[in-house]
Amino acid sequence: MSRKQVALVILLAVCTCCPDGRAQPQIARTVTEETPEAALAADLQEAVSMLDRNQHRLLMHDFLPSIYASRQAMEPQSSRTRRGTATPTQILSDVEARELRAMIVGAQSGTATYNRNRTLVEITFVKKPVELIPAMKPAYVPASADKPPGQIDGLGRDLKQMLTAAAALLESGQQEEFIRSVYPLPELADLAQSDNMQRLLSRLKSHPGMTEAMVFELKAAAAKVGPVSGATAEITLSEQDKTGSDRVLKFELVENNWRFFDGGKQHRTLYRQLTSTRIGSYTIPGSQGSMILARFQDSWRLQALPTFEPLMQ
């Protein structure tokens, strides 16, 4: 027995013979059809089930307004692979499916107003607020004193020799050795996480102009090294030393090796404090909306996309 009929029982005429030989027809017929209200409730629930099962094509044919038919009409041209076979096209995006489901669920408990012959219905509903839990904080945020694991060697405490050796490493294609030798230790600790180092190396290798510019600057800085006192040093490269405006290169002595100055130390400390603080969940406000459906051959179908607006506070 289909959903479209709660009960349909037809008893055909049965003829019985009387003693006098006359035929006496006995006919009984009971027809109970689904009410518009019951059909609407069932169709809304069926639409939710189709969305949950990602049956978007069935939903389009049975429930969605005609605007979605144009998406399927364009499918054979837009979804051809190189071999000439058609691939499935997503009629509803994930966001559209999620929004539509929320509105249909809201409509299930909404207020329905029917037209005179009960072939049109407008449902006003409230889409409930949604609580969102923020993404987890980063698995690792380097502190100012963090170091990468294992043995880490530098290029010595002679700044001029360090700059010359660093440029030579880049020129010979030893990008990873260059990074490990001159980068600040907390940055190396961060690069040791996951595949961060490989992403940086891939970027350097895919942009040779970046490497060439660094080699040029390192050599220009080595030529301008003067007397150094203390644990930090600054070298200013003018427009003649490089393209563009003046630039200051800053270095610091770490464990008897010169490295690039850890300029992100202050920002990293603040970022670490912020990410260590628990962030509470927050709620997307609910909305009020309406949808109009038409009944055709005992089925209800959306006439247009549902409309909604934020709830007034």
VOGU-3710 file (C-alpha; in Angstrom, 3 decimals, decimal comma):
1> msrkqvalvi> 0,000/0,000/0,000  1,513/3,300/-1,066  1,887/6,417/1,069  -0,433/8,317/-1,254  -3,395/6,279/-0,011  -3,871/5,443/3,617  -6,370/2,789/2,604  -7,968/1,820/-0,663  -10,234/-1,199/-0,454  -12,513/-2,021/-3,351
11> llavctccpd> -14,698/-5,035/-3,132  -16,007/-6,000/-6,562  -19,596/-7,002/-7,005  -20,265/-10,487/-5,923  -23,338/-12,138/-7,242  -25,110/-14,683/-5,169  -28,000/-16,671/-6,308  -31,261/-16,692/-4,437  -33,408/-19,778/-4,194  -35,696/-18,393/-6,857
21> graqpqiart> -32,747/-18,122/-9,250  -32,539/-14,319/-9,318  -29,094/-12,763/-9,040  -28,647/-10,431/-6,044  -25,527/-8,164/-6,294  -23,642/-7,513/-3,070  -21,319/-4,442/-3,492  -19,135/-2,874/-0,792  -16,563/-0,114/-1,532  -14,438/1,928/0,872
31> vteetpeaal> -12,004/4,609/-0,291  -9,900/6,586/2,196  -7,494/9,055/0,610  -4,603/10,931/2,189  -5,510/14,394/3,429  -3,522/17,437/2,192  -2,131/17,920/5,710  -0,915/14,331/5,936  0,573/14,483/2,453  2,404/17,721/3,289
41> aadlqeavsm> 3,885/16,267/6,479  4,993/13,127/4,641  6,512/15,054/1,708  8,487/17,354/4,002  9,872/14,378/5,907  10,700/12,620/2,635  12,605/15,721/1,445  14,672/15,717/4,642  15,445/12,019/4,137  16,552/12,634/0,539
51> ldrnqhrllm> 18,886/15,411/1,692  20,327/13,152/4,381  21,011/10,483/1,730  22,363/13,028/-0,801  19,641/12,032/-3,272  19,626/15,469/-4,879  18,331/14,326/-8,266  15,302/12,637/-6,756  14,757/15,724/-4,638  14,910/17,892/-7,760
61> hdflpsiyas> 12,304/15,810/-9,590  9,966/15,403/-6,608  10,281/18,520/-4,498  12,517/21,382/-5,690  11,285/24,307/-7,803  11,941/24,311/-11,522  14,967/26,616/-11,209  17,053/23,548/-10,350  16,115/21,753/-13,582  18,407/24,161/-15,472
71> rqamepqssr> 21,366/22,825/-13,520  20,743/19,309/-14,767  20,092/20,564/-18,308  23,600/22,016/-18,357  25,172/18,880/-16,905  26,051/16,919/-20,094  28,127/19,821/-21,434  29,780/20,860/-18,187  30,577/17,461/-16,724  32,375/15,664/-19,532
81> trrgtatptq> 35,683/14,059/-18,728  38,569/13,762/-21,143  37,305/10,327/-22,122  33,936/11,764/-23,064  31,929/10,164/-20,245  29,597/12,150/-18,062  30,409/12,541/-14,378  27,792/13,299/-11,704  27,230/16,981/-11,029  26,242/18,181/-7,570
91> ilsdvearel> 22,869/19,846/-8,062  22,981/21,329/-4,566  26,152/22,598/-2,972  26,916/21,490/0,577  25,934/24,923/1,889  22,663/24,946/-0,086  21,770/21,448/1,099  22,509/22,345/4,719  20,454/25,555/4,546  17,545/23,868/2,756
101> ramivgaqsg> 17,453/21,048/5,277  17,368/23,500/8,183  14,472/25,376/6,598  12,471/22,227/5,845  12,969/21,007/9,406  11,748/24,398/10,610  8,737/24,170/8,290  7,735/20,823/9,797  6,772/22,628/12,986  5,704/25,868/11,267
111> tatynrnrtl> 2,280/27,372/10,645  0,559/26,300/7,420  -2,051/28,467/5,642  -3,925/26,809/2,750  -5,765/28,390/-0,158  -9,478/27,779/-0,722  -9,210/24,494/-2,631  -6,163/23,356/-0,595  -3,791/23,152/-3,574  -1,429/25,856/-2,298
121> veitfvkkpv> 0,056/26,280/1,143  2,295/28,898/2,720  4,314/27,780/5,710  5,856/30,296/8,074  8,548/28,854/10,281  11,476/29,622/12,550  14,906/28,191/11,831  16,469/27,440/15,185  19,757/29,073/16,223  22,847/26,963/15,603
131> elipamkpay> 25,625/26,670/18,177  29,088/26,543/16,668  32,184/25,296/18,449  35,368/27,040/17,234  38,110/24,998/15,661  40,718/23,643/18,026  43,764/25,777/18,688  46,962/24,997/16,739  48,690/21,819/17,843  51,954/23,709/18,254
141> vpasadkppg> 52,862/27,357/18,698  56,615/27,965/19,138  57,743/29,888/22,208  60,624/32,362/22,164  63,062/29,846/23,647  61,987/26,759/21,671  64,571/24,808/19,700  64,229/22,136/17,020  65,059/18,557/17,997  68,454/17,065/17,226
151> qidglgrdlk> 71,833/18,605/16,523  71,684/22,087/15,021  74,892/23,659/13,728  75,413/27,231/12,600  77,969/29,030/10,445  80,165/30,466/13,207  80,582/33,733/15,060  82,349/35,618/12,258  79,527/37,558/10,641  81,264/38,183/7,303
161> qmltaaaall> 82,182/34,509/6,933  78,670/33,504/7,981  77,079/35,660/5,242  79,494/34,394/2,598  78,914/30,752/3,587  75,124/31,241/3,627  75,186/32,634/0,072  77,343/29,682/-1,033  74,825/27,196/0,395  72,018/28,754/-1,619
171> esgqqeefir> 74,092/28,904/-4,798  74,923/25,201/-4,506  71,244/24,244/-4,048  71,524/23,342/-0,365  68,390/25,199/0,690  67,599/23,021/3,696  71,155/23,327/5,056  70,887/27,105/4,600  67,611/27,229/6,535  68,942/25,111/9,391
181> svyplpelad> 72,129/27,185/9,595  70,731/30,733/9,669  67,035/30,729/10,623  66,022/31,634/14,219  65,767/28,530/16,386  62,043/28,971/17,259  61,240/29,160/13,537  63,197/25,947/12,981  61,169/24,351/15,786  57,999/25,359/13,945
191> laqsdnmqrl> 59,349/24,039/10,623  60,029/20,684/12,303  56,272/20,222/12,803  54,391/18,138/10,224  55,651/18,849/6,701  56,285/22,586/7,159  59,935/22,276/6,104  59,019/20,480/2,885  56,464/23,153/2,001  59,073/25,887/2,489
201> lsrlkshpgm> 61,638/24,002/0,401  59,091/23,452/-2,365  58,339/27,161/-2,384  62,014/28,087/-2,676  62,626/25,562/-5,452  59,587/26,672/-7,425  60,610/30,352/-7,202  64,292/30,514/-8,213  64,093/34,302/-8,401  63,561/34,382/-4,638
211> teamvfelka> 66,754/32,401/-4,061  68,722/34,610/-6,449  67,571/37,738/-4,601  68,631/36,264/-1,248  72,075/35,357/-2,619  72,500/38,894/-3,959  71,550/40,444/-0,615  73,758/38,104/1,435  76,787/38,925/-0,708  76,030/42,647/-0,564
221> aaakvgpvsg> 75,696/42,439/3,232  78,990/40,526/3,548  80,738/43,319/1,656  79,446/45,912/4,129  80,194/44,127/7,420  82,033/46,404/9,810  83,251/45,991/13,387  80,711/44,109/15,483  80,299/44,380/19,242  77,603/42,714/21,219
231> ataeitlseq> 75,137/39,973/20,362  73,225/41,801/17,635  74,247/43,396/14,347  72,492/45,470/11,685  73,503/45,991/8,049  71,716/48,521/5,857  71,494/47,784/2,156  70,880/50,899/0,093  69,246/51,161/-3,319  72,656/50,704/-4,911
241> dktgsdrvlk> 73,101/47,393/-3,110  69,705/46,037/-4,145  66,623/46,934/-6,136  63,979/48,981/-4,377  64,270/51,041/-1,206  66,738/50,690/1,669  66,539/47,531/3,715  67,993/46,651/7,109  69,221/43,108/7,748  69,447/42,239/11,428
251> felvennwrf> 71,324/39,328/13,003  71,812/37,933/16,500  74,432/35,702/18,051  72,847/32,487/19,287  75,002/29,783/20,892  78,146/31,191/19,203  76,532/31,290/15,753  75,124/34,257/13,865  71,525/33,819/12,756  68,808/36,037/11,386
261> fdggkqhrtl> 67,279/38,092/14,184  64,137/36,571/15,677  61,858/39,481/14,845  58,716/37,500/15,577  59,654/36,859/19,205  57,268/39,429/20,660  54,405/38,517/18,322  54,952/34,813/18,948  54,733/35,266/22,715  51,454/37,179/22,393
271> yrqltstrig> 50,061/34,648/19,910  50,959/31,802/22,242  49,116/33,516/25,089  46,036/34,081/22,957  45,888/30,532/21,589  46,313/29,008/25,034  43,143/30,755/26,222  39,989/28,685/25,985  37,531/30,011/23,403  33,859/29,445/24,118
281> sytipgsqgs> 31,306/28,372/21,560  29,066/30,912/19,885  25,645/30,808/18,288  24,421/31,830/14,856  21,095/33,615/15,387  17,941/31,942/14,201  15,806/33,249/11,380  12,168/33,408/10,393  11,142/32,296/6,951  8,363/31,165/4,673
291> milarfqdsw> 7,913/28,727/1,831  5,095/28,181/-0,649  4,262/24,719/-1,947  1,756/23,587/-4,589  -0,071/20,267/-4,623  -0,213/18,325/-7,882  -1,371/14,710/-8,150  -1,309/14,292/-4,365  2,295/15,542/-4,019  3,545/18,856/-2,624
301> rlqalptfep> 6,337/20,737/-4,363  8,190/23,974/-3,620  7,118/26,798/-5,939  10,159/28,966/-5,218  13,195/29,020/-2,977  12,243/29,608/0,663  12,805/33,126/1,948  14,067/33,984/5,423  15,332/36,912/7,456  17,030/37,247/10,871
311> lmq> 14,809/37,159/13,893  14,204/40,549/15,470  15,710/40,890/18,903
//
